Amino acid sequence: MIACPLIVDLDGTLIHTDMLHESTLRAVRDFPLDTLRIPYWLLQGKAALKQQLATRTEFDPANLPYNVSLIVWLKEQQELGRTLILCTASDREIALAISTHLGFFDEVMASDGAVNLAGKHKADALEQRFGKGGFDYVGNSSADLLVWKSARRAIVVNASSELTHLAAQNCEVERVFPAAKAGLSGWRRVLRVHQWMKNLLLFVPLFAAHKVAEIDTWMAMILAFVSFSLCASSVYIANDLLDLESDRQHPRKCKRPFASGLIPAWMGVVLAPILLLISVVLGFQVGGTFLPWLAFYFLLTCAYSWGLKRLVLLDCLTLAMLYTLRIVAGAAAAEMPLSFWLLAFSVFLFLSLAFVKRYAELQVQVGNGKQKVHGRGYYTSDAPLVQTLGITSGYAAVVVLAMYLNSEVVLQLYRTPEFIWGAVPVILFWVSWIWMQAHRGNMHDDPVVFAVKDKASLFAGAVFVVVLVLGTVGWPW
């Protein structure tokens, strides 16, 4: 007896993503002007749109987020003698590349630029080829209900219990592969809530100017913090969507919700502008010049995501400016002038941290035996130079701090300014410690996140605060 052929869907089934969405995102990133032609292509039909995007963008099938448990089961079915056919609404060029990479499909059926092989078109093609009830179908969406109506059995993948119930009304459900739940943790990682701690830099001018007792200013600062955090989250989402291939080649970033397919890319496309809109509304409430600085931060982060992060050295300089812009925006929200010393110290310190971030990424790629970082302009052989530049920048920040402590401003702000000199060895230790940990391969991708979890960094921060308090109020006796 000949085993019933097994027809397998691609998008959302065999892979935890949609190739149309991914092709569109790559086109937006690499050929932004071509995206203006998408409405015209769509008027020619969805199959034509898919073909145009497929021919303009390249992808590596090895990096896609595959449904591993489904692939294991498909290989078992192949060993039982079943014919496996990849049948997808994605463009044929994409489907063939994926089939060739996996190596176990006997045939490929896909959209060809004229017919969009989805829903009724897919059902008609399969029924004409194998007859009604002459095949089993592996699918995941409501569009597959018409296919299951023509199939002998259904294998339901990544679907809701409601869809599974509807599939069972059309044919026998042989097996269910449940969808992974994103949950609160998944959405927290989408928003990068842990990165919001960087926005505490908005409060630095308030503390540096000793204006912490002004309640009205605090209300504006809290609004500014929420506005900046939502704006940052919208940019993080856009960055993740445009950087899917690079993230999937990274040992840790590949687990991010969009890169892993835990959360569909289209949800990020919808969520990012909503967060940005809320951020602008809150920023308008802050008043002053905060909103223009917020807009400048957003535009600079977009420029970083679209191209600056791929340029050697300019990427780290941009990261340092993005950190510093938080302090500038904080001063704007509090409506207070910025100190030259604070800006100079911030630029050098954050430049050092930007180099730490890049150095840590280079260390990871060295461990993986790669010579070049994907999506970046660095070679792994650049790691020693990046380390030297970063350490130099960090020590330059300490020199600026020491020069500031010798200025007249310190005498006006602090009751016992001699205690403030204790900040110099504290910062000197911390910069050295951060780079020591990076050299040993212990650094998180983001040094700020690392510092919050690192005991030595937390202790150094506590000592730094004590030094400032003693310099402000003097000895308690």
DRENFI-272989 format. One record per residue: residue in three letters; x, z, y of N, C-alpha, C in turn. Coordinates in steps of 0.05 Angstrom, whole numbers, plus 5000, padded with zeros to 4 digits. Atoms other than C-alpha are relative to their C-alpha. Layout:
BEGIN
ALAXZYXZYXZY
...
***
This chain:
BEGIN
MET501750004976500050005000501850005025
ILE498450014975502849815069499150215019
ALA500649794981503250395117498949895026
CYS501350084975498950345179502150015022
PRO498050004978503250135239499450225021
LEU500249794980504550665291500749895027
ILE499750104973503650455363500650235019
VAL499149784983507250885415499949925029
ASP500050044971505850935489502650115012
LEU497549924988511751035537499650215021
ASP500249824977509951365604498450244994
GLY501449755005508152095596499750074971
THR500249955029508552035521502850014987
LEU497350005011515351815495501950125020
ILE498349884980518452025561498350185018
HIS501449824983516452595607500049915029
THR500150104973515852145668498549734999
ASP501350254998512751495692501949805013
MET498050194991517250885700499249855026
LEU500850124974513050585756500750185023
HIS499449814979513851215797503050015004
GLU497049994998521351235782501149755013
SER499150254989522250505799499449995030
THR500749994972518650605865501850185016
LEU498349824986522851205883502949895003
ARG497450134998529250825868500049785021
ALA500250204979526850255912500050125027
VAL500049864975525350735968502850095008
ARG497349904994532351015963501949785005
ASP497950204999536350385952499249755017
PHE501050244985532049835985497650085017
PRO502349914985527650186036498449795014
LEU501550224987525849536072498249864980
ASP501650145020523349236007497450144994
THR502549845006518249796000497749915018
LEU502150114982514549476058498449774987
ARG501350235013512848906011498350104976
ILE501549905023509649365959497049935002
PRO502950074999502449255986499649704993
TYR500250295006503648495981500249964970
TRP499650035029506148555910497550104985
LEU502349875013500249005892497649815001
LEU502350194998495348475917500249794978
GLN499750205022498248015863499450134973
GLY500649865025496548535810502150224994
LYS498249785006499549175784502349914982
ALA497850105017503548785731502249875017
ALA498150134982506748375786501750205015
LEU498649794986508548995825502150134982
LYS498149885018511849305764502449824994
GLN497850195005515848675751501949985024
GLN498450014976518248635823501850245002
LEU498449764998520549355822502150024978
ALA498149995022523849295754502449815004
THR497850184996527948695775501850085023
ARG498449924977530349035839501550274996
THR498749735004532349715811501250024972
GLU498749965026536949925755499750294992
PHE500249725011536550535710501650014974
ASP498649955025540350835652498050134981
PRO502049885019535550945593501050254986
ALA498949765013540251475565499450255016
ASN500449764983538651935624497150085003
LEU502949944996531051935618499350254984
PRO500949755014527452585598498249934977
TYR501550085023525252405528498550244987
ASN501549805015520052775487501450044973
VAL498349975023524953035435498450054974
SER501549935024519853335387498549764990
LEU501450245008515852685387502049804987
ILE498150185011522152275374500850084971
VAL499349905027523952715314497849924980
TRP502350075018516952595285499949704996
LEU500050295003517351845298502149914980
LYS497950085018523851795261499250084971
GLU501049935027520652165202498049804990
GLN501950205007515051665203501349734992
GLN498650255007519951085203501350024972
GLU498949965026523351375142498049974978
LEU502250035019516551365108499249714997
GLY500650285002516450615118498149895020
ARG502050094980511850565178501349825021
THR499150174978512650015230499550145026
LEU500249874974513950305299500149795022
ILE500250194978511749905360499750155027
LEU500249894973513050105432498149835016
CYS502050154986506849895470499450145027
THR500149864975506950055544499049825023
ALA500850144976504149865612502449965019
SER497650054984511149895640501049724996
ASP499050275002514749245653501749964975
ARG498650075026517748895592503050055002
GLU497249964997524748925620500850294996
ILE499549715003524449685624499550084971
ALA500649925028521149755556502149914980
LEU497950105018526449325522502550165002
ALA497649834997532049735552499850274986
ILE500449745013529050385527499949964970
SER500150055029527550085458502749964988
THR497350055009534649835452501650264999
HIS498649755000537350515471499350184977
LEU500949825021533150895421500649884972
GLY499150145024534250385366498250034975
PHE501749985024528350545320497349855002
PHE502550154997522750115347500349724987
ASP499950265012521149475308499149785019
GLU501050204982517749125365499250135027
VAL500849904974515949195439497849835011
MET502250134986509449025473499850135028
ALA499949884973509349115549498849815021
SER500950164978506848855616502049785006
ASP498250234997509648165632499949875027
GLY500250124973508348065706497349875005
ALA502650124997501547755693497850194990
VAL501949825012497848245648501150295000
ASN499349725000498148995659499050134974
LEU500849925026498149255588499250304999
ALA501049724999494049885599497049994995
GLY502849975004487150135581498749784983
LYS501550205015482449565560501949774991
HIS498150215007488049045561501750074975
LYS498449905023492249465513498250014975
ALA501849985023486249605468499349734989
ASP500650275010484348865464502449874986
ALA497750125012491448655450500650114972
LEU499449875026492349155393497849944980
GLU502250065019485449025363500249714991
GLN499750285008486748275364502349974980
ARG497650025017493548385331499650144973
PHE500249855024491748915279497250044990
GLY502749965009484248925276499050285008
LYS501149744993479649505293500650204978
GLY499349805019482150135259502449934984
GLY497650095015488449775236502650115010
PHE497549884990493450205273499450295009
ASP500149734988494950925295501349995027
TYR499050024973496251045368500950275011
VAL498949764988500551555404499849975030
GLY500450034971498251665476499750275013
ASN500149754986497352185530497950025022
SER501749994976492251985584497249904994
SER502850095002484951835596499949694997
ALA500050295003486851095600500349924970
ASP499650055028488551145526497550044983
LEU502549965015481451325506498949744988
LEU500950265010479650595500501749904977
VAL498250085022485650475455499350174975
TRP500749835023483851075411497349914987
LYS502650105010476850775405500349784980
SER499550225019479950185369501950074978
ALA498049925019485050585330498850144975
ARG500849855024484650905261500350305005
ARG499449724995487951565282501350025028
ALA498849944974490251885347502250214997
ILE498049794996496652265361500150055030
VAL500449934971495552625427502450165009
VAL497549894989501652795469499750095029
ASN499949914972502353215532497349985014
ALA502750034989494853225543498650275001
SER501749754998489653745562498350024976
SER501849955023485054055511497549835002
GLU502450164995479353675543500549714991
LEU499450285008482752995532500349994970
THR499849995029484453195461497249994987
HIS502850005010477053335449498749735003
LEU501250274996475052655479501349804980
ALA498750185019480252305435498850044972
ALA501149955027477252645373497249884997
GLN502650135002470452345391500249704994
ASN499650285005473451645385501349944973
CYS498850045027477651725322501250274991
GLU498849765011480952235278502750075014
VAL497549914988486452645313501850104978
GLU498149925021492352675266501850235008
ARG498049804992497053095307499950025031
VAL499949954971497653415376502750115007
PHE497549904988504153505415499350125027
PRO500949874975502354015469501949965023
ALA498450034976504753945540501350265008
ALA498749764990509754435569498650085026
LYS501349894976506754885622502050065022
ALA498249954978510054885690499950295009
GLY500449724992507055555710501250065028
LEU499049914974509055965771503049955002
SER497150035000516355925752500849715007
GLY499550284995516255165752499649925029
TRP500650064972513055115821501850155019
ARG498149864984517655645848502749855002
ARG497550165000523555205827499649745016
VAL500550244984520254595859500450065029
LEU499849934971519754955926502850125006
ARG497449874996526655265915499850255017
VAL500649764985524055935939502550165004
HIS497649844998530756255925501949905022
GLN498450114979533855785976499050095028
TRP501149914974529456086031501750215012
MET498349794989534456646037502049895021
LYS498250124980538856156075498850015028
ASN501350014975533656146129500050285014
LEU499649744987535056886143502149975022
LEU498050064978540656576186498549975027
LEU501550024975535156466237500050265016
PHE500149744987535357216252502850095010
VAL497349924992542957236264500250025030
PRO499849964970542457106340498650255010
LEU501549774992537357656345501750264996
PHE498349775006542058166313502649995016
ALA497450024986548357896346499750075030
ALA500549934972545157986415498850285003
HIS501049724999542558686397497250015012
LYS502750024990535258476411498050084978
VAL501749955023532258766347497650175007
ALA502249834993527559236384497749855014
GLU502050154986523558676417497949904980
ILE502150065020517058646376498949725003
ASP501150274996514358006408501949794989
THR498050195010520757646390499949994970
TRP500150005029520057866318497649844989
MET502350165009513157546312500749705001
ALA499250284998515956886336502149934978
MET497950055019521956956289498849984971
ILE501350025026517457076228498749734996
LEU501250265001513456456244502149784996
ALA497850205002519956066253501150004972
PHE498949985028522456316185498249864981
VAL501950135018516156086149500049705004
SER500050284994516155426185502549864990
PHE497550115009523555296170500149994969
SER500049995029522555496097498349784988
LEU501850215010516755016086501249735005
CYS498750264993520554456121502349964980
ALA497850035019526654596076499049934973
SER501150065026522254586014499149714998
SER500850295000519353906033502449824997
VAL497550165002526453646041501250034972
TYR498949965028528653955974498549824980
ILE501650165018522853605940500849705003
ALA499250284995524652935972502749944988
ASN497350035010531953035954500049984969
ASP500150005030530253185881498849744990
LEU501350255009525752575876501949765003
LEU498250224995531152115904502650034984
ASP497449955014536752425862499550064971
LEU500749955028533552415793502349934981
GLU497950095019539152025759502450195000
SER497749824998544752465786499450274988
ASP500849745011540953105768500050004970
ARG500250025029539852865697502749994987
GLN497350005012547352785687501450265004
HIS498749744995548753495710499050204979
PRO500849825022548754045657497850215008
ARG502049804991544354515700497849875015
LYS502050134984540754065749498149834983
CYS501750165017537853665691497550164992
LYS502349835007533054255680498150035024
ARG501849994977529954185749497349874993
PRO502750095008522354065745499649705000
PHE500450294998522453335768501949854981
ALA498050145017528853135731499350034971
SER500749965028526353435666497349894993
GLY502750105005519353155674498050234996
LEU501949785003516253855673497649965020
ILE502050064979512453665737500249715008
PRO499950284993510552935751501049945028
ALA498950074974514152585808497949965021
TRP502050064980507652375841499050265013
MET500849754987505953105853501950085022
GLY498049954979512353185892499549825024
VAL500550194978510652555933497750105017
VAL502449904985503952875952500750265014
LEU499549734990506553585963501950005024
ALA498049994979512553426008498849965028
PRO501150044973508653146068498150225008
ILE501949784993503453706063501650245010
LEU498349784991508954236068501249955027
LEU498850074974512153866126497950035022
LEU502249984980505453826163499550305007
ILE500449724995504354576155502350125016
SER497649904986511454706178499949925030
VAL500250094972510354296242498050165015
VAL502249844987503854666258501150285006
LEU498949734995507355336251502249995021
GLY497950034980513355086290499049975028
PHE501250034974508854886347499150275011
GLN500949734991506155606349502450175010
VAL497749844991513255876357500649965029
GLY499650074972514055516423503049965006
GLY497250044991520355426464501149734991
THR498750255010525254906439500450014970
PHE499649985028524555116367499249744985
LEU501050245015520454506345501949765002
PRO498050215000525553996370502450054982
TRP497849945018531054356332499149984971
LEU501150035027526654376271499949704992
ALA500150295005525553626277502849884996
PHE497250105003533053506285501150084972
TYR499249915026534253926222498849824978
PHE501350175020529153516184501249724999
LEU498850275000532052846206502850004989
LEU497349995010539153066190500050044969
THR500249965029537053306120499149744987
CYS500850265011533552636109502449814999
ALA497650185000539852266130502050094978
TYR498349915021543752706082499049914973
SER501150085025539052556025500249704995
TRP500050295003538851806038502849884998
GLY497450135001546251686046502550175006
LEU497749854992550752206078501350164977
LYS498949845022551452606014501749834981
ARG498350185017554851995982502649935014
LEU497650064985560251966036502050244999
VAL498049795002566652356025500550145027
LEU499549824977567752936074497650025019
LEU502449994982561752736117497850164987
ASP502149845013557353056064500450305005
CYS499549714995560753736072499750075030
LEU500449954971560853676148497050025006
THR502949994996553353536146498850264990
LEU501049745011552054136101500750235019
ALA499249794981555954576150498250005024
MET501750034977551754306207497250104994
LEU502849915008545254436169499950314999
TYR500049715000547255166159500050095029
THR499749924972549255226233497449955015
LEU502550064986542754906256497950224996
ARG501849775004539055496226500450215022
ILE499349804980542655956274499149905028
VAL500950124975541355476332497050025003
ALA503049994999533955436315499050295003
GLY500849724996533656196310500350095029
ALA499649944972536456256380497849875017
ALA502150144986531355746404497350154997
ALA502549865005525656136372499950275015
ALA499849744985528056786404500449965030
GLU499650074972529156416470502450155012
MET497549874990536256676479502349814998
PRO497750185000542856326495501750054975
LEU498249985023547856186439502850055009
SER497249944994554856466439501849784988
PHE498150195010560555976433501450114975
TRP498649885022564056466387498449994974
LEU501750005024558156516340499849724988
LEU500250285010557555756335502649924987
ALA497450085011565055656323500450144973
PHE499649855025565256206270498249884978
SER501950115019559055916236500849734989
VAL499250265009561555206233502350014980
PHE497849985019568155396200499350144974
LEU500749855024565155896152498249834982
PHE501850165016559555426130501349754989
LEU498550235011564354846123501650094975
SER498649895024568355286075498150024976
LEU502049975022561955436035499149734990
ALA500750275009560254696034502149884981
PHE497850095018567054546004499950154974
VAL500249855024565955105954497949874981
LYS502250135015559454765932501049754987
ARG499050255011562854095924502250054979
TYR497849945019568954395889498850104974
ALA501249905025564454755839498849764984
GLU501150245013560954085823502349844987
LEU497750155011567753755813501150144975
GLN499049855023569854305766498349954975
VAL501850065022563654185723500649724989
GLN499550275010565153445719502649974986
VAL497450005014572353575701499650114971
GLY500549895027569854005643498549804982
ASN501550205016565353425621501749754995
GLY498250225005571352955620499449755017
LYS500650224983568752515677502149975022
GLN498150054979573052185730498749975028
LYS501450034975567752085783497350144999
VAL502649864998561652485806497949805006
HIS502250194996555252075800498550075026
GLY501549974975551851975867501650135022
ARG498249884979557752265906502449825003
GLY497750174996563951955935502650124990
TYR497649865008568752425901500949934972
TYR498850015027573452345842500850284992
THR499349735009574952945799502950075008
SER497249954992582252865819500150115029
ASP500149904973580053055890499750305002
ALA500649715000578653775869502150175014
PRO498049834986585354075892500049975030
LEU500150044972584753755960497550135013
VAL502549874991577553985968500450305002
GLN499449715000579854685950501750085024
THR498249944977585354666003498549995026
LEU501550034975580654416057498050235003
GLY501949784998575554956040501250265006
ILE498649754994580355536040501050005029
THR499050024972583355296106497750055019
SER502449974983576355256137499150295000
GLY500949725002574655956112501850185017
TYR498149844985580956256142499949945030
ALA500450064972579755886207497650165012
ALA502349844991573056246211500950295006
VAL499049724996576756916204501650015026
VAL498550004975581456716261498249995024
VAL501950014978575556546306498750275004
LEU501149744998572457216290501950205013
ALA498049824989578957576307500349955030
MET499950074971579257206374497650105015
TYR502549904987572057386389500250305005
LEU499849704998573558126377501850085022
ASN498249944978578758086432498949915027
SER501350104976573757816483498650235014
GLU501449804985570158196538497150044991
VAL502749985010563458056505499750244981
VAL500049785020565158556450499950275014
LEU500049744985566559106501497350065012
GLN502749964988559658996531497950074979
LEU502149975021555758976465500450254983
TYR499549795019559159526425501250255013
ARG499149754988560160256442502850074991
THR497349955011566260326397501149754988
PRO499250275010569059616391502350014981
GLU497749995019575259846353499050004971
PHE501050015028570859936291499449724991
ILE500750275007568759216295502349844987
TRP497750145013575759006275500050034970
GLY500349985029573959246206498649764987
ALA501450245010569758606200502049794991
VAL498050215007576158186197500950014971
PRO499149995028578958446131497749964981
VAL502350045017571858446102499549704995
ILE500550285002570757706117502449864986
LEU497750115012577857546097499950044969
PHE500249955029576757876029497849824988
TRP502250145012570057536018500649704997
VAL499350285002572556836034502049954976
SER498050025021578456945987498750044972
TRP501449945025573957235933498249774991
ILE501750235007569056655936501649774988
TRP498450225010574556155927501450074974
MET498949915025577756565872498149954977
GLN502050045021571256545833499549704995
ALA500350285003570455805846502349884984
HIS497650105015577555685820499850074970
ARG500349915028575856075757497649874986
GLY502350135012569655655745497550184998
ASN502249815001564856235758497949955022
MET501650054976561555935820497449864992
HIS502650155002554155745821500249765017
ASP500050244984552555065849499850065030
ASP500349924972550555415913501350275005
PRO498649754996555255945940498350225011
VAL501849804989549656295978498550154978
VAL501449885023545756405914501950174984
PHE498049845014552056635880500550265014
ALA499349764985553557135935497850214998
VAL502249815002546657455930500050144973
LYS500049885026547657585856502750144993
ASP497349905006555057765859500450285011
LYS499749724992556658515862502150035022
ALA497849974980563158435901499149895027
SER501050124975559757985953497950195013
LEU502049814990553958485960501450255012
PHE498549774990558959055969501349935027
ALA498750094975562758656022498049985022
GLY502150024980556258516058499150275010
ALA500849734992554359256058502250125018
VAL497849894983561259446086499949875028
PHE500250144975560458906139497850115018
VAL502249884985553759196161500750285010
VAL499149734992556659906163501949985023
VAL498150044978562359666207498649935026
LEU501450084975557559336256498450235011
VAL501649774991553059956258501850205014
LEU498249804988558960416271501149905027
GLY499150114974561359946326497950015021
THR502350004981554459946357499350285010
VAL501049734993552560686355502350205002
GLY497849815000559361016347499750204978
TRP500249795020560661626304497550175005
PRO502449844997554462046291500550285009
TRP499449734990558162676313501949995023
***
